[in-house]
Amino acid sequence: MKQFVSFVRKEFHHIARDKRTLFILLGMPIMQILIFGFALTNEVKNSKIAILDQSNDPSTQALRSELDASRYFDITQDLRSYQEIEGAFKKGKIKMAVIFPANFASDLDHFNTAQVQLVADASDPNVANTLTNYATAIILDYQDRITNNRRLPHTIKTEMRMLYNPQLKGAYSFVPGVMAMVLMLVCTLMTAITIVREKELGTMEIMLVSPMRPFKIVVAKAVPYLLLSMVNITSILLLSVFVLEVPINGSLVLLLFESILFTLTCLAFGLLISTKTDSQQTAMFIALTGMFLPTIMLSGFMFPIENMPLPLRILSNIVPAKWFYYIVKEVMIKGLGITAVWKETLILTGMLLFLLALSIRNFKIRLA
């Protein structure tokens, strides 16, 4: 046991002496959760729009005020004709144009109907669709207020209710994904170079002639990064709750347990890479391309897995971040317990044992 503790202490000394590594381990997760937490969002705010008001009556002025008062739109231009619309789009000054035809209020009063045309820049279809949905919701809300005491024939009204995220904040979706990405990147990348570093520095011979078994050597390499990862998990959760305002609706103990389980899986994968490579550059490249890109593309937090072709949906099952992302959403956002995530927990546990067994098996006790 004393030998094992000595190996762990030695690894801590290596980390403490390398200031850049220490910064990556403790500083980068904080920076990434802040940058990605605020930058990665599906909300569209303060979009510049133009108004072409050919009626200029109290109703159109009221709708204009509704649009301008929302946090989604910023009216920056008043158009005088249809010919100015395309020019405004070509110059990149606006994302959408709202057109009120002539006699808008008159048609609304006499025929109980009036038209509003929304012209959006569909070079980015997601943004265009989001903006038109925002504007349509504002217009329908105004319509509900002015027709509150009127009886319209054959009116169908849809009532919506958003569970778990009533304000539709993008952080609720991206924080679990960023947690998976940060832990995967830091844990896998840093542990991938641990054993390789010993080979390059020529200290592997000393470790091999020690009475320590390969299993204990591999575990001793992972323990310091596990403890530092627990610090990262704590900082990420604190930033998520107090800075990004994403509450922990479920059990904090369960969330920490699942985070540690995912961290151990990442550490095991990093150790496997380190046992199969002979240079730190190769280990870093494999860690980045082998897990970072799949975490972004195939975990489900950037792109829905259901929309992917069948081969990619099958391939996503071997990405640990996919299961951890699901677990965090269920526990942290929905407030569910272990009964809702026990299958995903077993999958991560199986991945951990498989990767750890491969790491120990591939650990070479001879350099030549």
C-alpha positions as CSV (number, residue, x, y, z in Angstrom):
1,M,0.0,0.0,0.0
2,K,2.9,2.4,0.8
3,Q,4.3,1.7,-2.7
4,F,1.0,2.5,-4.3
5,V,0.7,5.8,-2.3
6,S,4.2,6.7,-3.3
7,F,3.4,6.2,-7.0
8,V,0.3,8.4,-6.6
9,R,2.3,11.1,-4.8
10,K,4.9,11.0,-7.6
11,E,2.2,11.6,-10.2
12,F,0.9,14.5,-8.2
13,H,4.4,16.0,-8.2
14,H,4.6,15.6,-11.9
15,I,1.3,17.5,-12.3
16,A,2.3,20.2,-9.8
17,R,5.6,20.9,-11.5
18,D,4.1,21.3,-14.9
19,K,2.2,24.6,-14.6
20,R,0.7,24.3,-18.1
21,T,-0.8,20.9,-17.3
22,L,-2.2,22.2,-14.0
23,F,-3.8,25.1,-15.9
24,I,-5.3,22.7,-18.4
25,L,-6.7,20.5,-15.7
26,L,-8.2,23.2,-13.5
27,G,-8.5,26.3,-15.6
28,M,-9.7,25.1,-19.0
29,P,-12.9,23.4,-17.7
30,I,-14.0,26.7,-16.1
31,M,-13.2,28.6,-19.3
32,Q,-14.9,26.1,-21.5
33,I,-18.1,25.9,-19.4
34,L,-18.4,29.7,-19.4
35,I,-17.6,30.1,-23.1
36,F,-19.7,27.2,-24.4
37,G,-22.4,27.8,-21.9
38,F,-23.0,31.4,-23.1
39,A,-22.0,30.9,-26.7
40,L,-23.8,27.6,-27.5
41,T,-27.5,28.5,-27.5
42,N,-30.4,28.0,-29.9
43,E,-32.0,31.2,-28.8
44,V,-32.0,34.1,-31.3
45,K,-32.0,37.5,-29.6
46,N,-31.7,41.2,-30.8
47,S,-32.2,40.3,-34.4
48,K,-32.3,43.3,-36.7
49,I,-35.6,43.6,-38.6
50,A,-37.2,46.2,-40.9
51,I,-40.8,47.4,-41.0
52,L,-42.8,48.2,-44.1
53,D,-46.0,49.8,-42.8
54,Q,-48.3,50.7,-45.7
55,S,-51.3,51.2,-43.4
56,N,-49.8,53.2,-40.5
57,D,-52.8,52.8,-38.3
58,P,-53.1,52.2,-34.5
59,S,-53.2,48.5,-35.0
60,T,-49.9,48.3,-36.9
61,Q,-48.3,50.8,-34.5
62,A,-49.3,48.5,-31.6
63,L,-47.9,45.5,-33.3
64,R,-44.7,47.4,-34.1
65,S,-44.4,48.3,-30.4
66,E,-45.0,44.6,-29.5
67,L,-42.2,43.5,-31.8
68,D,-39.8,46.2,-30.7
69,A,-40.4,45.5,-27.0
70,S,-39.5,41.9,-27.2
71,R,-36.0,40.7,-26.6
72,Y,-35.9,38.9,-29.9
73,F,-36.1,41.8,-32.3
74,D,-34.5,45.2,-32.8
75,I,-36.3,47.4,-35.4
76,T,-33.4,49.2,-37.2
77,Q,-35.1,50.3,-40.4
78,D,-38.4,51.6,-41.8
79,L,-38.9,50.8,-45.4
80,R,-41.0,52.8,-47.8
81,S,-41.5,50.3,-50.7
82,Y,-41.2,46.7,-51.6
83,Q,-38.1,47.5,-53.7
84,E,-36.1,48.4,-50.6
85,I,-36.6,45.0,-49.0
86,E,-34.2,43.0,-51.1
87,G,-31.6,45.8,-51.0
88,A,-31.7,45.7,-47.2
89,F,-31.2,41.9,-47.2
90,K,-28.3,42.1,-49.6
91,K,-26.5,44.7,-47.5
92,G,-26.9,42.4,-44.5
93,K,-28.6,45.0,-42.4
94,I,-31.6,42.9,-41.4
95,K,-32.6,39.3,-40.8
96,M,-36.3,39.8,-41.4
97,A,-38.8,42.2,-42.8
98,V,-42.4,42.7,-41.5
99,I,-44.9,44.0,-44.0
100,F,-48.2,45.5,-43.1
101,P,-50.5,45.9,-46.2
102,A,-52.7,49.0,-46.8
103,N,-56.0,49.1,-44.9
104,F,-54.8,46.7,-42.2
105,A,-57.0,48.1,-39.5
106,S,-60.0,48.4,-41.8
107,D,-59.8,44.8,-42.9
108,L,-59.4,43.7,-39.2
109,D,-62.5,45.6,-38.1
110,H,-64.8,44.8,-41.0
111,F,-63.7,41.3,-42.1
112,N,-62.2,40.1,-38.8
113,T,-59.0,39.2,-40.7
114,A,-55.9,40.9,-41.8
115,Q,-52.6,39.8,-43.3
116,V,-49.0,40.3,-42.2
117,Q,-46.2,39.2,-44.4
118,L,-42.9,38.0,-42.9
119,V,-39.9,37.9,-45.1
120,A,-36.8,36.2,-43.6
121,D,-33.3,35.6,-44.7
122,A,-33.3,31.8,-45.2
123,S,-29.5,31.5,-46.0
124,D,-29.5,30.3,-42.4
125,P,-32.8,28.3,-42.3
126,N,-32.7,27.6,-38.6
127,V,-32.4,31.3,-37.7
128,A,-35.1,32.2,-40.3
129,N,-37.5,29.6,-39.0
130,T,-36.9,30.7,-35.4
131,L,-37.4,34.4,-36.2
132,T,-40.7,33.8,-38.0
133,N,-41.9,31.6,-35.2
134,Y,-41.1,34.4,-32.7
135,A,-42.9,37.0,-34.8
136,T,-45.9,34.7,-35.4
137,A,-46.2,34.1,-31.6
138,I,-46.2,37.9,-30.9
139,I,-48.8,38.5,-33.6
140,L,-51.1,35.7,-32.3
141,D,-50.8,37.0,-28.8
142,Y,-51.9,40.5,-29.9
143,Q,-54.8,38.9,-31.8
144,D,-55.9,37.0,-28.7
145,R,-56.0,40.3,-26.8
146,I,-58.1,42.2,-29.3
147,T,-60.5,39.4,-29.9
148,N,-61.0,38.5,-26.3
149,N,-64.6,39.7,-26.2
150,R,-65.5,38.6,-29.8
151,R,-66.9,35.4,-30.9
152,L,-65.2,34.2,-34.1
153,P,-66.6,31.3,-36.1
154,H,-64.7,28.0,-36.1
155,T,-61.8,29.1,-34.1
156,I,-59.2,26.5,-33.0
157,K,-56.9,27.6,-30.2
158,T,-53.7,25.7,-29.4
159,E,-52.5,25.9,-25.8
160,M,-48.8,25.0,-25.2
161,R,-47.0,24.1,-22.0
162,M,-43.3,23.6,-21.8
163,L,-42.2,21.1,-19.2
164,Y,-38.8,21.3,-17.3
165,N,-37.7,24.5,-19.2
166,P,-40.7,26.9,-19.5
167,Q,-38.5,29.8,-20.5
168,L,-36.9,27.8,-23.3
169,K,-33.4,28.6,-22.2
170,G,-30.7,27.2,-24.4
171,A,-28.4,26.5,-21.4
172,Y,-30.7,23.7,-20.2
173,S,-29.8,21.8,-23.3
174,F,-26.2,22.7,-23.7
175,V,-24.9,22.5,-20.1
176,P,-25.2,18.7,-19.9
177,G,-23.4,18.4,-23.3
178,V,-20.7,20.8,-22.2
179,M,-20.2,18.8,-19.0
180,A,-19.7,15.6,-21.1
181,M,-17.4,17.4,-23.5
182,V,-15.2,19.1,-20.9
183,L,-14.8,15.9,-18.7
184,M,-14.1,13.8,-21.8
185,L,-11.6,16.2,-23.2
186,V,-9.6,16.9,-20.0
187,C,-9.7,13.4,-18.5
188,T,-9.0,11.4,-21.7
189,L,-6.4,13.9,-23.1
190,M,-4.4,14.2,-19.9
191,T,-4.3,10.5,-19.0
192,A,-3.5,9.6,-22.6
193,I,-0.1,11.0,-22.2
194,T,0.8,9.8,-18.7
195,I,2.4,6.4,-19.5
196,V,3.7,7.7,-22.8
197,R,5.5,10.5,-21.0
198,E,7.3,8.0,-18.8
199,K,8.5,6.2,-21.9
200,E,9.8,9.4,-23.5
201,L,11.5,10.5,-20.3
202,G,13.2,7.1,-19.8
203,T,11.7,6.5,-16.4
204,M,9.6,3.6,-17.5
205,E,12.5,1.2,-16.7
206,I,12.4,2.2,-13.1
207,M,8.7,1.6,-12.8
208,L,9.0,-1.8,-14.5
209,V,11.7,-3.1,-12.1
210,S,9.6,-2.0,-9.1
211,P,7.6,-4.6,-7.2
212,M,4.4,-2.9,-8.2
213,R,2.1,-5.0,-10.4
214,P,1.0,-3.5,-13.8
215,F,-2.6,-3.2,-12.4
216,K,-1.5,-1.0,-9.5
217,I,0.8,1.1,-11.8
218,V,-2.1,1.8,-14.2
219,V,-4.5,2.7,-11.3
220,A,-1.8,4.9,-9.6
221,K,-1.6,6.8,-12.8
222,A,-5.3,7.5,-12.9
223,V,-5.9,8.4,-9.2
224,P,-4.5,12.0,-9.3
225,Y,-6.5,12.8,-12.4
226,L,-9.6,11.3,-10.8
227,L,-9.2,13.6,-7.7
228,L,-8.6,16.6,-9.9
229,S,-11.6,15.7,-12.1
230,M,-13.8,15.7,-8.9
231,V,-12.7,19.3,-8.4
232,N,-13.7,20.0,-12.0
233,I,-17.1,18.4,-11.6
234,T,-17.7,20.6,-8.5
235,S,-16.7,23.8,-10.3
236,I,-18.8,22.9,-13.4
237,L,-21.9,22.3,-11.3
238,L,-21.4,25.5,-9.3
239,L,-21.0,27.5,-12.5
240,S,-24.0,25.8,-14.0
241,V,-26.3,26.7,-11.1
242,F,-25.1,30.1,-10.1
243,V,-23.8,31.6,-13.4
244,L,-25.8,29.8,-16.1
245,E,-28.9,29.5,-13.9
246,V,-29.5,25.8,-14.6
247,P,-30.9,24.2,-11.5
248,I,-30.2,20.7,-10.2
249,N,-33.7,19.3,-9.9
250,G,-32.7,15.8,-9.1
251,S,-30.5,14.1,-6.5
252,L,-27.1,15.8,-6.2
253,V,-25.6,12.6,-4.8
254,L,-26.7,10.6,-7.9
255,L,-25.5,13.3,-10.2
256,L,-22.0,13.3,-8.6
257,F,-21.9,9.5,-8.7
258,E,-22.8,9.4,-12.4
259,S,-20.2,12.2,-13.1
260,I,-17.5,10.2,-11.3
261,L,-18.5,7.0,-13.2
262,F,-18.2,8.9,-16.5
263,T,-14.9,10.4,-15.4
264,L,-13.5,6.9,-14.6
265,T,-14.6,5.8,-18.1
266,C,-12.8,8.7,-19.7
267,L,-9.7,8.0,-17.6
268,A,-9.8,4.3,-18.6
269,F,-10.0,5.3,-22.3
270,G,-7.1,7.7,-21.8
271,L,-5.0,5.0,-20.2
272,L,-5.7,2.6,-23.0
273,I,-4.5,5.1,-25.5
274,S,-1.3,5.7,-23.5
275,T,-0.5,1.9,-23.4
276,K,-0.9,1.7,-27.2
277,T,1.2,4.7,-28.3
278,D,4.8,5.6,-28.1
279,S,4.7,9.5,-28.3
280,Q,2.8,12.2,-26.6
281,Q,1.8,13.8,-29.9
282,T,0.3,10.6,-31.1
283,A,-1.6,10.0,-27.9
284,M,-3.0,13.6,-28.0
285,F,-4.0,13.2,-31.6
286,I,-5.9,10.0,-30.9
287,A,-7.6,11.4,-27.8
288,L,-8.8,14.5,-29.7
289,T,-10.0,12.7,-32.9
290,G,-11.1,9.6,-31.1
291,M,-13.3,11.1,-28.5
292,F,-13.6,14.9,-28.8
293,L,-15.1,14.9,-32.3
294,P,-17.5,11.9,-31.6
295,T,-18.6,13.6,-28.3
296,I,-19.6,16.7,-30.3
297,M,-21.1,14.9,-33.3
298,L,-22.6,11.7,-31.9
299,S,-23.6,12.5,-28.2
300,G,-26.9,14.1,-29.1
301,F,-26.4,17.5,-27.6
302,M,-25.4,19.3,-30.8
303,F,-27.3,17.3,-33.4
304,P,-30.3,15.0,-32.7
305,I,-29.3,11.3,-33.0
306,E,-32.8,10.5,-34.3
307,N,-32.2,12.5,-37.5
308,M,-28.9,10.6,-38.3
309,P,-28.6,7.7,-40.7
310,L,-28.9,4.2,-39.2
311,P,-25.1,3.5,-39.3
312,L,-24.4,6.7,-37.3
313,R,-27.1,5.9,-34.8
314,I,-25.6,2.5,-34.2
315,L,-22.1,4.0,-34.0
316,S,-23.2,6.6,-31.4
317,N,-23.9,3.7,-28.9
318,I,-20.2,3.2,-28.3
319,V,-19.7,6.9,-27.4
320,P,-19.7,7.2,-23.6
321,A,-20.7,10.9,-23.8
322,K,-24.1,9.9,-25.3
323,W,-25.1,8.0,-22.2
324,F,-23.7,10.5,-19.8
325,Y,-25.5,13.3,-21.6
326,Y,-28.8,11.4,-21.3
327,I,-28.2,10.8,-17.6
328,V,-27.4,14.4,-16.8
329,K,-30.6,15.6,-18.6
330,E,-32.7,13.1,-16.8
331,V,-31.3,13.8,-13.3
332,M,-30.3,17.4,-13.5
333,I,-33.0,18.9,-15.7
334,K,-36.0,16.5,-15.2
335,G,-35.3,15.6,-11.6
336,L,-35.6,11.8,-12.1
337,G,-33.9,9.1,-10.1
338,I,-31.8,6.0,-10.6
339,T,-34.9,4.1,-11.9
340,A,-34.8,6.3,-15.0
341,V,-31.1,6.0,-15.7
342,W,-30.1,2.5,-14.5
343,K,-29.7,1.1,-18.0
344,E,-27.4,4.0,-19.0
345,T,-25.5,3.5,-15.7
346,L,-24.9,-0.2,-16.4
347,I,-23.7,0.7,-20.0
348,L,-21.1,3.2,-18.6
349,T,-20.1,0.6,-16.0
350,G,-19.6,-2.0,-18.6
351,M,-17.5,0.4,-20.8
352,L,-15.4,1.3,-17.7
353,L,-14.6,-2.3,-16.9
354,F,-13.9,-3.2,-20.6
355,L,-11.5,-0.2,-21.1
356,L,-9.8,-0.8,-17.8
357,A,-9.2,-4.5,-18.6
358,L,-7.8,-3.6,-22.0
359,S,-5.5,-1.0,-20.5
360,I,-4.1,-3.5,-18.0
361,R,-3.8,-6.2,-20.6
362,N,-1.9,-3.9,-23.1
363,F,0.4,-2.5,-20.5
364,K,3.9,-3.7,-21.6
365,I,6.1,-5.0,-18.9
366,R,9.0,-5.0,-21.4
367,L,10.2,-2.0,-23.4
368,A,11.7,-4.1,-26.2
